[in-house]
Amino acid sequence: MTIHIRRATPDDLEAVYNIYTGPLVIRGTLQLPFPSIDRWRKRLEPQDGVIPLVACVDEEIVGHLSLMTFTRSPRRRHAGTLGMAVRDDWQGRGVGSTLMTAVIDLADRWLNLTRLELEVFCDNASAVGLYKKFGFQIEGTLRAYAFRDGEYADVYAMARLREPNDISKPPGGSPPATGEKSE
């Protein structure tokens, strides 16, 4: 199986929308059930400082990641924040790792970001493990951060920091130049 990473386009609307309708994705993100397709249409339109990526297997979109940079904030230009989801039926199959490898390569080697940030539900052990594998550390716990499935849930604030001139290789070595990963 080959997972290919590419930039998302507005033509990917239906596939990305379908990712965010899955029960596991809804539980693991801040998305509500019954998402608005119009909201996703707007999110996939080109935006300054937002780089949307999709993971594809045989042209089928199975994951989505957006990297948001702080282009309008001179004191935060070194940082970016990301959000990611993998389609329910593709979780645990290397899609998240492939997306993370691609975004870290982009952040380190092309955008010179020295801080990547994200938030993740504390009970999402697989996601927390994935982020730790890529050098993210828990910086704090945000108590009762989001209302989910009838109760308030805590979230970890996580970040990956690197020294400005330390361009380290992601786990498994350098990502392939084509953005593809074979499994």
Residue pairs with C-beta under 8 A, 6 or more apart in sequence:
1 57
1 93
1 94
1 182
1 183
2 57
2 58
2 180
2 181
2 182
2 183
3 55
3 56
3 57
3 62
3 94
3 95
3 98
3 180
3 181
3 183
4 55
4 56
4 57
4 178
4 179
4 180
5 53
5 54
5 55
5 56
5 98
5 99
5 102
5 179
5 180
5 181
6 53
6 54
6 56
6 179
7 51
7 52
7 53
7 54
8 16
8 44
8 52
8 53
8 54
8 64
9 44
10 41
10 44
10 45
12 44
12 54
12 61
13 37
13 40
13 41
13 44
15 54
15 60
15 61
16 40
16 44
16 54
16 61
16 64
17 35
17 37
17 40
18 87
19 25
19 61
19 62
19 63
19 64
19 85
19 86
19 87
20 26
20 29
20 31
20 35
20 40
20 64
20 85
21 35
22 87
22 88
22 89
23 88
24 88
24 91
25 31
25 85
25 86
25 87
25 88
26 32
26 33
27 121
27 148
27 149
28 85
28 121
28 124
28 127
29 83
29 85
30 146
31 85
43 52
43 66
44 52
48 71
48 72
49 68
49 69
49 70
49 71
49 72
50 66
50 67
50 68
50 69
51 66
51 67
51 68
51 69
51 106
52 64
52 65
52 66
52 67
53 64
53 65
53 66
53 67
53 99
53 102
53 103
54 61
54 63
54 64
54 65
55 61
55 62
55 63
55 64
55 65
55 86
55 95
55 98
55 99
56 62
57 90
57 95
61 87
62 86
62 87
62 90
62 95
63 84
63 85
63 86
63 87
63 90
63 95
63 96
63 98
63 99
64 84
64 85
65 82
65 83
65 84
65 85
65 99
65 100
65 102
65 103
66 82
66 83
66 84
67 80
67 81
67 82
67 103
67 106
67 107
68 80
68 81
68 82
68 83
69 77
69 79
69 80
69 111
69 113
70 76
70 77
70 79
70 80
71 77
78 112
78 113
78 114
78 115
79 113
79 114
79 115
79 116
79 117
80 107
80 111
80 113
80 115
80 116
80 117
81 116
81 117
81 118
82 103
82 116
82 117
82 118
83 118
84 96
84 99
84 100
84 118
86 95
86 96
86 99
87 95
91 126
92 126
93 183
94 181
94 183
96 127
96 130
97 130
97 133
97 171
97 181
98 181
100 130
100 131
100 133
100 134
100 170
101 134
101 170
101 171
101 172
101 175
101 181
102 175
102 179
103 116
104 116
104 134
104 135
104 160
104 170
105 170
105 174
105 175
107 113
107 116
108 162
108 167
108 168
109 167
112 164
114 161
114 162
114 163
114 164
115 159
115 160
115 161
116 136
116 159
116 160
117 157
117 158
117 159
118 131
118 136
118 158
118 159
119 142
119 145
119 155
119 156
119 157
119 158
120 127
120 128
120 131
120 155
120 156
120 158
121 127
121 146
121 148
121 153
121 154
121 155
121 156
122 128
122 141
122 153
122 154
122 155
122 156
123 153
123 154
128 138
128 156
128 158
131 158
131 160
133 171
134 160
134 170
134 171
135 160
135 162
135 168
136 158
136 159
136 160
137 158
137 159
137 160
137 161
138 156
138 157
138 158
139 156
139 157
139 158
139 159
140 156
140 157
141 154
141 155
141 156
141 157
142 154
142 155
142 156
142 157
143 154
144 152
144 153
144 154
145 152
145 153
145 154
145 155
146 152
146 153
146 155
147 153
162 168
175 181
